[in-house]
Each structure stands twice: as C-alpha cells, then as structure tokens.
Amino acid sequence: MDVEQIARRDLAVAFRWAARLNMHEATANHFSVAVSPDSQNFLINPAGRHFSQVRASDLVIVNANDTKSNANVDPTAINLHGQIHKLLPHAKCILHTHMPYTTALACLRNFEFLMLDQNACRFHQRIAYDRDYCGMALAASEGERVALVLGESKNVLFLANHGVIVVSNSVAEAFDELYYLEKAAQLQVLALSTGRELAIIDDETASLVCKQWLEYPKSAEHHFAALIEILDQESPEYKN
C-alpha cells in the first residue's frame, strides 16, 4: 500500500476502536493524519459519519491552507485541525475527543494531570493546558489560538470544559497515547472519588518512567497491529 492507503486504513482503525472503547461522541469529534511531507494535506472524517462506521474510503483530503468551507467536512474540523497541521509540523496525526474521564478532569478548575500511576507518568511534562474555553472552533483564529497553546514541545492538550487533543508522528502512536491517557484519567477519577489522600509519584521517578515509556520498543506498533488484526477478523469492511 502507498502512504495514503496506509493512512486511510490506520485512521479508519482509530475511528472504529474509539467507538468500541467509548472514546467518541457519535458523529462529533475528529481525527486527522497528514498525507504530504509538509503536513499541509491531511485526511479527516466527513461530516455526519458515525465513528463506528468510518471506512478508509470515507475520509476526505483537506489542505491546511484552504480555509474555505467544505460541505463534506465539519467547519470546526477544518479550523481546528487545519491550523494545528499548518502551524505544528510535529503534529502528523491529530486526535480530538471528548472521552469521558479525561474530559471530566479537564472540567476541574486549574486541574493538572496527577502523576498517580505508571500510565500517568507517560505524560510527565508532556501536557499543555488551555484554560480559556471560547466555544466551538467556528473561525480559523480559534484553531490558531489552540495550536499556539499546544505548542511544539507538547503532545497532549487539555481543553478546559471541552475535551482533549493528542498529537503524534503516526496514527498508531497517537492512538496508543489516547488509549493510555484515558486509562490513566479513569484511574485518577476513581482515586479522587475515594476522598483519601493520594500517593503522588515524585517528579524524578515520574520523569524516569516517562523516558522508559517513550523508549519502550515498538509498544505502539504492537498495540495497533493487534487492533488491526481484530478488525480484519470482525469488521473487514473498514478497509473498503
């Protein structure tokens, strides 16, 4: 398969699994992946397509420099993903969701992700925070603002009263990050709900564990390959 075919397959896998894992909001939220070396051309889900039904052929190619409305793509998707792809070269794949546990934490005033378990440590000093909820991204300026808050040194953005954005170099890496972020967030919500004192991991250890996560051999690739194998057996039409 060529670059675009692989990107289409992988993004369709991400949509299908986001639905299976309840990390979606039906036809809302958007995933995108660059298909040109400069990241200016990217694939994204069409308006009105349910995450659980997305197929590789459904995905629409958009140019980050074209801010005109596209009837096949939600305007918030063009403004948000377009500006991030345009301004942040490291954001080859962008996953934006309102998944429940992470979003719950994003709705707590001045909350910062706690280094509470091994999964959380993966995100040590890798999260940016947008504290100023400004409504839907119905203008390119809002997408630009969000891109600047995320910046070039972070891979996760907590959007206050909204959701989360995860960016990475590939669909496999981004989805692996999204998965473990929600698992860590779920644990934090559960731990906070006990009302007991939390045993926070110190910065030095959290930094070490983050390094170990990022250097762990092929963890994202193995995870994503397993997801592809399951879909190939159970829902092979996703590749169409």
PyRosetta script that sets phi, psi and omega in degrees:
from pyrosetta import init, pose_from_sequence

init()
pose = pose_from_sequence("MDVEQIARRDLAVAFRWAARLNMHEATANHFSVAVSPDSQNFLINPAGRHFSQVRASDLVIVNANDTKSNANVDPTAINLHGQIHKLLPHAKCILHTHMPYTTALACLRNFEFLMLDQNACRFHQRIAYDRDYCGMALAASEGERVALVLGESKNVLFLANHGVIVVSNSVAEAFDELYYLEKAAQLQVLALSTGRELAIIDDETASLVCKQWLEYPKSAEHHFAALIEILDQESPEYKN")
pose.set_psi(1, 146.7)
pose.set_omega(1, 177.0)
pose.set_phi(2, -83.0)
pose.set_psi(2, 179.7)
pose.set_omega(2, -174.6)
pose.set_phi(3, -58.1)
pose.set_psi(3, -45.7)
pose.set_omega(3, -178.1)
pose.set_phi(4, -67.5)
pose.set_psi(4, -39.6)
pose.set_omega(4, 179.7)
pose.set_phi(5, -63.1)
pose.set_psi(5, -42.4)
pose.set_omega(5, 178.0)
pose.set_phi(6, -63.8)
pose.set_psi(6, -43.3)
pose.set_omega(6, 179.7)
pose.set_phi(7, -62.1)
pose.set_psi(7, -41.7)
pose.set_omega(7, 178.8)
pose.set_phi(8, -62.9)
pose.set_psi(8, -46.3)
pose.set_omega(8, 179.4)
pose.set_phi(9, -60.8)
pose.set_psi(9, -48.7)
pose.set_omega(9, -175.8)
pose.set_phi(10, -64.4)
pose.set_psi(10, -40.7)
pose.set_omega(10, -179.2)
pose.set_phi(11, -68.5)
pose.set_psi(11, -37.0)
pose.set_omega(11, 176.0)
pose.set_phi(12, -62.1)
pose.set_psi(12, -39.0)
pose.set_omega(12, 176.2)
pose.set_phi(13, -60.9)
pose.set_psi(13, -44.6)
pose.set_omega(13, -179.5)
pose.set_phi(14, -60.7)
pose.set_psi(14, -42.7)
pose.set_omega(14, 178.6)
pose.set_phi(15, -62.8)
pose.set_psi(15, -48.6)
pose.set_omega(15, -177.2)
pose.set_phi(16, -60.2)
pose.set_psi(16, -42.1)
pose.set_omega(16, -177.4)
pose.set_phi(17, -76.7)
pose.set_psi(17, -30.8)
pose.set_omega(17, 174.1)
pose.set_phi(18, -61.0)
pose.set_psi(18, -38.0)
pose.set_omega(18, 177.3)
pose.set_phi(19, -68.0)
pose.set_psi(19, -45.0)
pose.set_omega(19, -178.6)
pose.set_phi(20, -62.9)
pose.set_psi(20, -31.3)
pose.set_omega(20, -176.0)
pose.set_phi(21, -97.5)
pose.set_psi(21, 9.7)
pose.set_omega(21, 178.9)
pose.set_phi(22, 59.4)
pose.set_psi(22, 40.1)
pose.set_omega(22, 176.9)
pose.set_phi(23, -108.9)
pose.set_psi(23, 29.9)
pose.set_omega(23, -173.3)
pose.set_phi(24, -134.7)
pose.set_psi(24, 174.2)
pose.set_omega(24, 172.4)
pose.set_phi(25, -134.1)
pose.set_psi(25, 61.2)
pose.set_omega(25, 175.4)
pose.set_phi(26, 61.5)
pose.set_psi(26, -108.2)
pose.set_omega(26, -179.2)
pose.set_phi(27, -98.0)
pose.set_psi(27, 0.7)
pose.set_omega(27, 178.9)
pose.set_phi(28, -92.6)
pose.set_psi(28, 172.8)
pose.set_omega(28, -176.2)
pose.set_phi(29, 71.1)
pose.set_psi(29, 160.2)
pose.set_omega(29, -172.4)
pose.set_phi(30, -146.0)
pose.set_psi(30, 144.1)
pose.set_omega(30, 172.3)
pose.set_phi(31, -119.9)
pose.set_psi(31, 143.4)
pose.set_omega(31, 177.3)
pose.set_phi(32, -144.2)
pose.set_psi(32, 157.8)
pose.set_omega(32, 176.7)
pose.set_phi(33, -148.0)
pose.set_psi(33, 136.9)
pose.set_omega(33, -179.5)
pose.set_phi(34, -70.4)
pose.set_psi(34, 142.5)
pose.set_omega(34, 177.7)
pose.set_phi(35, -124.8)
pose.set_psi(35, 9.2)
pose.set_omega(35, 174.4)
pose.set_phi(36, -125.6)
pose.set_psi(36, 151.2)
pose.set_omega(36, -176.5)
pose.set_phi(37, -56.7)
pose.set_psi(37, -31.9)
pose.set_omega(37, -179.3)
pose.set_phi(38, -89.1)
pose.set_psi(38, 3.5)
pose.set_omega(38, 178.2)
pose.set_phi(39, 68.3)
pose.set_psi(39, 6.3)
pose.set_omega(39, -176.0)
pose.set_phi(40, -79.1)
pose.set_psi(40, -25.2)
pose.set_omega(40, 173.6)
pose.set_phi(41, -102.5)
pose.set_psi(41, 127.3)
pose.set_omega(41, -176.8)
pose.set_phi(42, -141.4)
pose.set_psi(42, 154.2)
pose.set_omega(42, 175.2)
pose.set_phi(43, -91.6)
pose.set_psi(43, 143.6)
pose.set_omega(43, 178.8)
pose.set_phi(44, -151.5)
pose.set_psi(44, 159.6)
pose.set_omega(44, -178.7)
pose.set_phi(45, -73.3)
pose.set_psi(45, 143.6)
pose.set_omega(45, 178.6)
pose.set_phi(46, -75.2)
pose.set_psi(46, 156.8)
pose.set_omega(46, 177.9)
pose.set_phi(47, -63.1)
pose.set_psi(47, 137.7)
pose.set_omega(47, 172.8)
pose.set_phi(48, 85.3)
pose.set_psi(48, -0.3)
pose.set_omega(48, -179.5)
pose.set_phi(49, -93.1)
pose.set_psi(49, 122.9)
pose.set_omega(49, -179.5)
pose.set_phi(50, -67.4)
pose.set_psi(50, 139.7)
pose.set_omega(50, -178.1)
pose.set_phi(51, -53.0)
pose.set_psi(51, -39.5)
pose.set_omega(51, -175.1)
pose.set_phi(52, -71.3)
pose.set_psi(52, -11.1)
pose.set_omega(52, -176.1)
pose.set_phi(53, -114.9)
pose.set_psi(53, 1.1)
pose.set_omega(53, -176.9)
pose.set_phi(54, -63.2)
pose.set_psi(54, 131.7)
pose.set_omega(54, 175.1)
pose.set_phi(55, -114.5)
pose.set_psi(55, 160.3)
pose.set_omega(55, -178.5)
pose.set_phi(56, -56.0)
pose.set_psi(56, -40.0)
pose.set_omega(56, -177.1)
pose.set_phi(57, -73.8)
pose.set_psi(57, -15.1)
pose.set_omega(57, -179.7)
pose.set_phi(58, -72.6)
pose.set_psi(58, -26.2)
pose.set_omega(58, -171.0)
pose.set_phi(59, -67.1)
pose.set_psi(59, 141.9)
pose.set_omega(59, -173.4)
pose.set_phi(60, -107.6)
pose.set_psi(60, 137.1)
pose.set_omega(60, 175.3)
pose.set_phi(61, -88.0)
pose.set_psi(61, 129.4)
pose.set_omega(61, 179.6)
pose.set_phi(62, -127.2)
pose.set_psi(62, 146.3)
pose.set_omega(62, 174.7)
pose.set_phi(63, -100.1)
pose.set_psi(63, 129.8)
pose.set_omega(63, -175.3)
pose.set_phi(64, -62.7)
pose.set_psi(64, -22.8)
pose.set_omega(64, -178.3)
pose.set_phi(65, -90.4)
pose.set_psi(65, -3.3)
pose.set_omega(65, 179.1)
pose.set_phi(66, -100.7)
pose.set_psi(66, 101.0)
pose.set_omega(66, -176.4)
pose.set_phi(67, -90.0)
pose.set_psi(67, 3.4)
pose.set_omega(67, 178.7)
pose.set_phi(68, -68.9)
pose.set_psi(68, 150.5)
pose.set_omega(68, -179.7)
pose.set_phi(69, -66.4)
pose.set_psi(69, 145.2)
pose.set_omega(69, 177.9)
pose.set_phi(70, -122.6)
pose.set_psi(70, 118.6)
pose.set_omega(70, -174.8)
pose.set_phi(71, -60.1)
pose.set_psi(71, -22.8)
pose.set_omega(71, -177.5)
pose.set_phi(72, -89.4)
pose.set_psi(72, -6.3)
pose.set_omega(72, -176.6)
pose.set_phi(73, -130.4)
pose.set_psi(73, 138.1)
pose.set_omega(73, 178.3)
pose.set_phi(74, -60.6)
pose.set_psi(74, 136.9)
pose.set_omega(74, -178.4)
pose.set_phi(75, -60.5)
pose.set_psi(75, -34.1)
pose.set_omega(75, 178.9)
pose.set_phi(76, -65.8)
pose.set_psi(76, -31.0)
pose.set_omega(76, 178.4)
pose.set_phi(77, -67.8)
pose.set_psi(77, -43.5)
pose.set_omega(77, 179.1)
pose.set_phi(78, -63.3)
pose.set_psi(78, -44.9)
pose.set_omega(78, -176.4)
pose.set_phi(79, -70.0)
pose.set_psi(79, -42.7)
pose.set_omega(79, -176.6)
pose.set_phi(80, -77.4)
pose.set_psi(80, -56.4)
pose.set_omega(80, -177.5)
pose.set_phi(81, -69.4)
pose.set_psi(81, -37.1)
pose.set_omega(81, 179.6)
pose.set_phi(82, -59.6)
pose.set_psi(82, -45.0)
pose.set_omega(82, -178.6)
pose.set_phi(83, -70.7)
pose.set_psi(83, -37.0)
pose.set_omega(83, 178.7)
pose.set_phi(84, -67.0)
pose.set_psi(84, -45.2)
pose.set_omega(84, 176.8)
pose.set_phi(85, -61.8)
pose.set_psi(85, -38.6)
pose.set_omega(85, -177.2)
pose.set_phi(86, -68.3)
pose.set_psi(86, -40.3)
pose.set_omega(86, -170.2)
pose.set_phi(87, -99.1)
pose.set_psi(87, -20.2)
pose.set_omega(87, -175.3)
pose.set_phi(88, -123.5)
pose.set_psi(88, 94.4)
pose.set_omega(88, -176.2)
pose.set_phi(89, -58.8)
pose.set_psi(89, -26.6)
pose.set_omega(89, -178.5)
pose.set_phi(90, -75.4)
pose.set_psi(90, -11.6)
pose.set_omega(90, -177.9)
pose.set_phi(91, -88.9)
pose.set_psi(91, 71.0)
pose.set_omega(91, 179.3)
pose.set_phi(92, -70.2)
pose.set_psi(92, -37.7)
pose.set_omega(92, 177.1)
pose.set_phi(93, -123.2)
pose.set_psi(93, 134.0)
pose.set_omega(93, -178.3)
pose.set_phi(94, -125.7)
pose.set_psi(94, 121.3)
pose.set_omega(94, 177.3)
pose.set_phi(95, -116.4)
pose.set_psi(95, 118.3)
pose.set_omega(95, 179.6)
pose.set_phi(96, -117.8)
pose.set_psi(96, 120.2)
pose.set_omega(96, -179.3)
pose.set_phi(97, -137.0)
pose.set_psi(97, 166.6)
pose.set_omega(97, 170.5)
pose.set_phi(98, -114.9)
pose.set_psi(98, 41.4)
pose.set_omega(98, -175.6)
pose.set_phi(99, -59.7)
pose.set_psi(99, 143.0)
pose.set_omega(99, -160.0)
pose.set_phi(100, -61.8)
pose.set_psi(100, -48.1)
pose.set_omega(100, -173.1)
pose.set_phi(101, -73.5)
pose.set_psi(101, -42.7)
pose.set_omega(101, 177.9)
pose.set_phi(102, -63.9)
pose.set_psi(102, -42.3)
pose.set_omega(102, 179.4)
pose.set_phi(103, -65.3)
pose.set_psi(103, -36.2)
pose.set_omega(103, 176.7)
pose.set_phi(104, -58.8)
pose.set_psi(104, -42.8)
pose.set_omega(104, 178.8)
pose.set_phi(105, -68.0)
pose.set_psi(105, -34.6)
pose.set_omega(105, 179.1)
pose.set_phi(106, -67.8)
pose.set_psi(106, -15.5)
pose.set_omega(106, 179.8)
pose.set_phi(107, -93.5)
pose.set_psi(107, 0.8)
pose.set_omega(107, 176.1)
pose.set_phi(108, -88.6)
pose.set_psi(108, 133.9)
pose.set_omega(108, -176.0)
pose.set_phi(109, -58.8)
pose.set_psi(109, 125.1)
pose.set_omega(109, 176.0)
pose.set_phi(110, 56.1)
pose.set_psi(110, 26.1)
pose.set_omega(110, -178.6)
pose.set_phi(111, -69.8)
pose.set_psi(111, 139.3)
pose.set_omega(111, 170.9)
pose.set_phi(112, -124.5)
pose.set_psi(112, 139.7)
pose.set_omega(112, -174.2)
pose.set_phi(113, -57.9)
pose.set_psi(113, 130.5)
pose.set_omega(113, -174.9)
pose.set_phi(114, -87.9)
pose.set_psi(114, 137.9)
pose.set_omega(114, 174.6)
pose.set_phi(115, -82.8)
pose.set_psi(115, 77.6)
pose.set_omega(115, -168.8)
pose.set_phi(116, -104.4)
pose.set_psi(116, -23.9)
pose.set_omega(116, 178.7)
pose.set_phi(117, -150.8)
pose.set_psi(117, 178.8)
pose.set_omega(117, -176.5)
pose.set_phi(118, -60.4)
pose.set_psi(118, -40.1)
pose.set_omega(118, 179.1)
pose.set_phi(119, -64.3)
pose.set_psi(119, -40.9)
pose.set_omega(119, 179.6)
pose.set_phi(120, -62.0)
pose.set_psi(120, -37.5)
pose.set_omega(120, -177.5)
pose.set_phi(121, -62.2)
pose.set_psi(121, -22.0)
pose.set_omega(121, 176.3)
pose.set_phi(122, -57.3)
pose.set_psi(122, -27.8)
pose.set_omega(122, -173.9)
pose.set_phi(123, -105.6)
pose.set_psi(123, 17.6)
pose.set_omega(123, -179.7)
pose.set_phi(124, -59.6)
pose.set_psi(124, 119.5)
pose.set_omega(124, 179.2)
pose.set_phi(125, 59.9)
pose.set_psi(125, 25.0)
pose.set_omega(125, 179.3)
pose.set_phi(126, -116.6)
pose.set_psi(126, 7.9)
pose.set_omega(126, -176.4)
pose.set_phi(127, -112.3)
pose.set_psi(127, 131.8)
pose.set_omega(127, 171.4)
pose.set_phi(128, -104.1)
pose.set_psi(128, 159.3)
pose.set_omega(128, -176.3)
pose.set_phi(129, -129.8)
pose.set_psi(129, 124.1)
pose.set_omega(129, 172.3)
pose.set_phi(130, -98.9)
pose.set_psi(130, 106.7)
pose.set_omega(130, -175.6)
pose.set_phi(131, -87.8)
pose.set_psi(131, -5.7)
pose.set_omega(131, -171.9)
pose.set_phi(132, -113.9)
pose.set_psi(132, 87.7)
pose.set_omega(132, 176.7)
pose.set_phi(133, -66.8)
pose.set_psi(133, 125.7)
pose.set_omega(133, -174.8)
pose.set_phi(134, -122.0)
pose.set_psi(134, 19.6)
pose.set_omega(134, -178.9)
pose.set_phi(135, 86.0)
pose.set_psi(135, -169.4)
pose.set_omega(135, -177.7)
pose.set_phi(136, -70.2)
pose.set_psi(136, 151.6)
pose.set_omega(136, -179.4)
pose.set_phi(137, -81.0)
pose.set_psi(137, 71.9)
pose.set_omega(137, -178.2)
pose.set_phi(138, -93.2)
pose.set_psi(138, 6.4)
pose.set_omega(138, 175.2)
pose.set_phi(139, -139.1)
pose.set_psi(139, 148.4)
pose.set_omega(139, 179.5)
pose.set_phi(140, -60.2)
pose.set_psi(140, -29.6)
pose.set_omega(140, -179.5)
pose.set_phi(141, -62.2)
pose.set_psi(141, -33.2)
pose.set_omega(141, 177.5)
pose.set_phi(142, -70.1)
pose.set_psi(142, -39.6)
pose.set_omega(142, 175.4)
pose.set_phi(143, -63.1)
pose.set_psi(143, -39.6)
pose.set_omega(143, 177.5)
pose.set_phi(144, -63.9)
pose.set_psi(144, -43.1)
pose.set_omega(144, 179.1)
pose.set_phi(145, -59.8)
pose.set_psi(145, -45.8)
pose.set_omega(145, -179.6)
pose.set_phi(146, -64.0)
pose.set_psi(146, -41.9)
pose.set_omega(146, 178.5)
pose.set_phi(147, -59.9)
pose.set_psi(147, -40.6)
pose.set_omega(147, -179.5)
pose.set_phi(148, -69.6)
pose.set_psi(148, -33.1)
pose.set_omega(148, 176.8)
pose.set_phi(149, -67.9)
pose.set_psi(149, -42.3)
pose.set_omega(149, 177.7)
pose.set_phi(150, -62.2)
pose.set_psi(150, -48.4)
pose.set_omega(150, 177.5)
pose.set_phi(151, 72.2)
pose.set_psi(151, -178.6)
pose.set_omega(151, -174.5)
pose.set_phi(152, -91.1)
pose.set_psi(152, -8.9)
pose.set_omega(152, -174.4)
pose.set_phi(153, -105.9)
pose.set_psi(153, -3.3)
pose.set_omega(153, -178.0)
pose.set_phi(154, -116.4)
pose.set_psi(154, 157.0)
pose.set_omega(154, 179.3)
pose.set_phi(155, -116.5)
pose.set_psi(155, -9.0)
pose.set_omega(155, -179.1)
pose.set_phi(156, -132.0)
pose.set_psi(156, 138.4)
pose.set_omega(156, 175.8)
pose.set_phi(157, -127.7)
pose.set_psi(157, 118.4)
pose.set_omega(157, 172.6)
pose.set_phi(158, -84.0)
pose.set_psi(158, 123.5)
pose.set_omega(158, 179.7)
pose.set_phi(159, -101.1)
pose.set_psi(159, 110.5)
pose.set_omega(159, -176.5)
pose.set_phi(160, -55.1)
pose.set_psi(160, 133.0)
pose.set_omega(160, 177.0)
pose.set_phi(161, 59.5)
pose.set_psi(161, 26.0)
pose.set_omega(161, -171.5)
pose.set_phi(162, -142.8)
pose.set_psi(162, -69.2)
pose.set_omega(162, -175.0)
pose.set_phi(163, 170.6)
pose.set_psi(163, -143.6)
pose.set_omega(163, -175.7)
pose.set_phi(164, -145.1)
pose.set_psi(164, 150.9)
pose.set_omega(164, 171.6)
pose.set_phi(165, -122.9)
pose.set_psi(165, 131.5)
pose.set_omega(165, 175.1)
pose.set_phi(166, -120.4)
pose.set_psi(166, 131.9)
pose.set_omega(166, 177.6)
pose.set_phi(167, -125.1)
pose.set_psi(167, 149.3)
pose.set_omega(167, 178.3)
pose.set_phi(168, -160.9)
pose.set_psi(168, -174.6)
pose.set_omega(168, -174.1)
pose.set_phi(169, -83.9)
pose.set_psi(169, -16.7)
pose.set_omega(169, -178.9)
pose.set_phi(170, -151.9)
pose.set_psi(170, 165.5)
pose.set_omega(170, 177.8)
pose.set_phi(171, -63.4)
pose.set_psi(171, -43.1)
pose.set_omega(171, -179.0)
pose.set_phi(172, -59.6)
pose.set_psi(172, -46.2)
pose.set_omega(172, -179.2)
pose.set_phi(173, -66.4)
pose.set_psi(173, -42.8)
pose.set_omega(173, -178.2)
pose.set_phi(174, -65.7)
pose.set_psi(174, -42.0)
pose.set_omega(174, -178.8)
pose.set_phi(175, -68.5)
pose.set_psi(175, -38.1)
pose.set_omega(175, 176.9)
pose.set_phi(176, -60.3)
pose.set_psi(176, -42.5)
pose.set_omega(176, 177.4)
pose.set_phi(177, -63.3)
pose.set_psi(177, -45.9)
pose.set_omega(177, -179.2)
pose.set_phi(178, -59.2)
pose.set_psi(178, -44.2)
pose.set_omega(178, -178.9)
pose.set_phi(179, -60.4)
pose.set_psi(179, -50.8)
pose.set_omega(179, -176.8)
pose.set_phi(180, -72.5)
pose.set_psi(180, -28.0)
pose.set_omega(180, 175.1)
pose.set_phi(181, -63.2)
pose.set_psi(181, -46.2)
pose.set_omega(181, -179.9)
pose.set_phi(182, -67.9)
pose.set_psi(182, -36.2)
pose.set_omega(182, 176.2)
pose.set_phi(183, -62.8)
pose.set_psi(183, -43.2)
pose.set_omega(183, 179.1)
pose.set_phi(184, -67.4)
pose.set_psi(184, -38.8)
pose.set_omega(184, 178.5)
pose.set_phi(185, -65.0)
pose.set_psi(185, -39.9)
pose.set_omega(185, 178.1)
pose.set_phi(186, -60.1)
pose.set_psi(186, -44.4)
pose.set_omega(186, 179.0)
pose.set_phi(187, -62.9)
pose.set_psi(187, -39.0)
pose.set_omega(187, -179.9)
pose.set_phi(188, -65.6)
pose.set_psi(188, -41.9)
pose.set_omega(188, 177.2)
pose.set_phi(189, -60.5)
pose.set_psi(189, -43.7)
pose.set_omega(189, 179.6)
pose.set_phi(190, -64.5)
pose.set_psi(190, -44.2)
pose.set_omega(190, -179.3)
pose.set_phi(191, -65.5)
pose.set_psi(191, -42.4)
pose.set_omega(191, 178.5)
pose.set_phi(192, -63.8)
pose.set_psi(192, -32.1)
pose.set_omega(192, -177.2)
pose.set_phi(193, -69.8)
pose.set_psi(193, -17.6)
pose.set_omega(193, 179.6)
pose.set_phi(194, -74.6)
pose.set_psi(194, -23.6)
pose.set_omega(194, -176.7)
pose.set_phi(195, 75.7)
pose.set_psi(195, 1.4)
pose.set_omega(195, 179.7)
pose.set_phi(196, -84.3)
pose.set_psi(196, 161.9)
pose.set_omega(196, 178.1)
pose.set_phi(197, -65.7)
pose.set_psi(197, 135.5)
pose.set_omega(197, -177.5)
pose.set_phi(198, -89.4)
pose.set_psi(198, 141.8)
pose.set_omega(198, 177.1)
pose.set_phi(199, -95.6)
pose.set_psi(199, 89.9)
pose.set_omega(199, -176.2)
pose.set_phi(200, -78.9)
pose.set_psi(200, 136.5)
pose.set_omega(200, 177.0)
pose.set_phi(201, -75.7)
pose.set_psi(201, 135.0)
pose.set_omega(201, -177.3)
pose.set_phi(202, -68.2)
pose.set_psi(202, 158.4)
pose.set_omega(202, -174.6)
pose.set_phi(203, -59.2)
pose.set_psi(203, -40.8)
pose.set_omega(203, -177.9)
pose.set_phi(204, -62.5)
pose.set_psi(204, -45.6)
pose.set_omega(204, 179.3)
pose.set_phi(205, -68.6)
pose.set_psi(205, -41.7)
pose.set_omega(205, 179.1)
pose.set_phi(206, -60.7)
pose.set_psi(206, -39.8)
pose.set_omega(206, 178.3)
pose.set_phi(207, -64.7)
pose.set_psi(207, -41.3)
pose.set_omega(207, 178.0)
pose.set_phi(208, -62.2)
pose.set_psi(208, -46.8)
pose.set_omega(208, -178.2)
pose.set_phi(209, -65.6)
pose.set_psi(209, -37.5)
pose.set_omega(209, 176.0)
pose.set_phi(210, -59.3)
pose.set_psi(210, -46.2)
pose.set_omega(210, 178.3)
pose.set_phi(211, -60.5)
pose.set_psi(211, -42.1)
pose.set_omega(211, 179.6)
pose.set_phi(212, -64.1)
pose.set_psi(212, -40.6)
pose.set_omega(212, 176.8)
pose.set_phi(213, -59.3)
pose.set_psi(213, -50.0)
pose.set_omega(213, -173.5)
pose.set_phi(214, -69.8)
pose.set_psi(214, -21.9)
pose.set_omega(214, -179.8)
pose.set_phi(215, -100.8)
pose.set_psi(215, -2.4)
pose.set_omega(215, -177.5)
pose.set_phi(216, -64.6)
pose.set_psi(216, 129.4)
pose.set_omega(216, -170.9)
pose.set_phi(217, -67.0)
pose.set_psi(217, 118.1)
pose.set_omega(217, 169.3)
pose.set_phi(218, 55.5)
pose.set_psi(218, 29.3)
pose.set_omega(218, -178.5)
pose.set_phi(219, -64.3)
pose.set_psi(219, -44.5)
pose.set_omega(219, 179.8)
pose.set_phi(220, -66.6)
pose.set_psi(220, -40.7)
pose.set_omega(220, -179.3)
pose.set_phi(221, -63.4)
pose.set_psi(221, -42.9)
pose.set_omega(221, 179.2)
pose.set_phi(222, -65.1)
pose.set_psi(222, -43.0)
pose.set_omega(222, 179.0)
pose.set_phi(223, -58.8)
pose.set_psi(223, -49.8)
pose.set_omega(223, -175.5)
pose.set_phi(224, -69.5)
pose.set_psi(224, -36.4)
pose.set_omega(224, 177.6)
pose.set_phi(225, -61.4)
pose.set_psi(225, -37.2)
pose.set_omega(225, 178.3)
pose.set_phi(226, -67.3)
pose.set_psi(226, -38.4)
pose.set_omega(226, 178.0)
pose.set_phi(227, -64.9)
pose.set_psi(227, -41.4)
pose.set_omega(227, 177.6)
pose.set_phi(228, -62.4)
pose.set_psi(228, -43.9)
pose.set_omega(228, -178.8)
pose.set_phi(229, -60.1)
pose.set_psi(229, -42.3)
pose.set_omega(229, -180.0)
pose.set_phi(230, -64.9)
pose.set_psi(230, -45.2)
pose.set_omega(230, 179.0)
pose.set_phi(231, -65.6)
pose.set_psi(231, -37.2)
pose.set_omega(231, 177.9)
pose.set_phi(232, -58.6)
pose.set_psi(232, -34.3)
pose.set_omega(232, -179.1)
pose.set_phi(233, -82.5)
pose.set_psi(233, -38.3)
pose.set_omega(233, -170.5)
pose.set_phi(234, -101.5)
pose.set_psi(234, -32.3)
pose.set_omega(234, -176.5)
pose.set_phi(235, -142.8)
pose.set_psi(235, 59.2)
pose.set_omega(235, -172.6)
pose.set_phi(236, -62.7)
pose.set_psi(236, -13.4)
pose.set_omega(236, -179.4)
pose.set_phi(237, -67.3)
pose.set_psi(237, -14.0)
pose.set_omega(237, -179.7)
pose.set_phi(238, -59.8)
pose.set_psi(238, -25.3)
pose.set_omega(238, -177.4)
pose.set_phi(239, -80.5)
pose.set_psi(239, -12.4)
pose.set_omega(239, -175.9)
pose.set_phi(240, -67.8)
pose.dump_pdb("model.pdb")
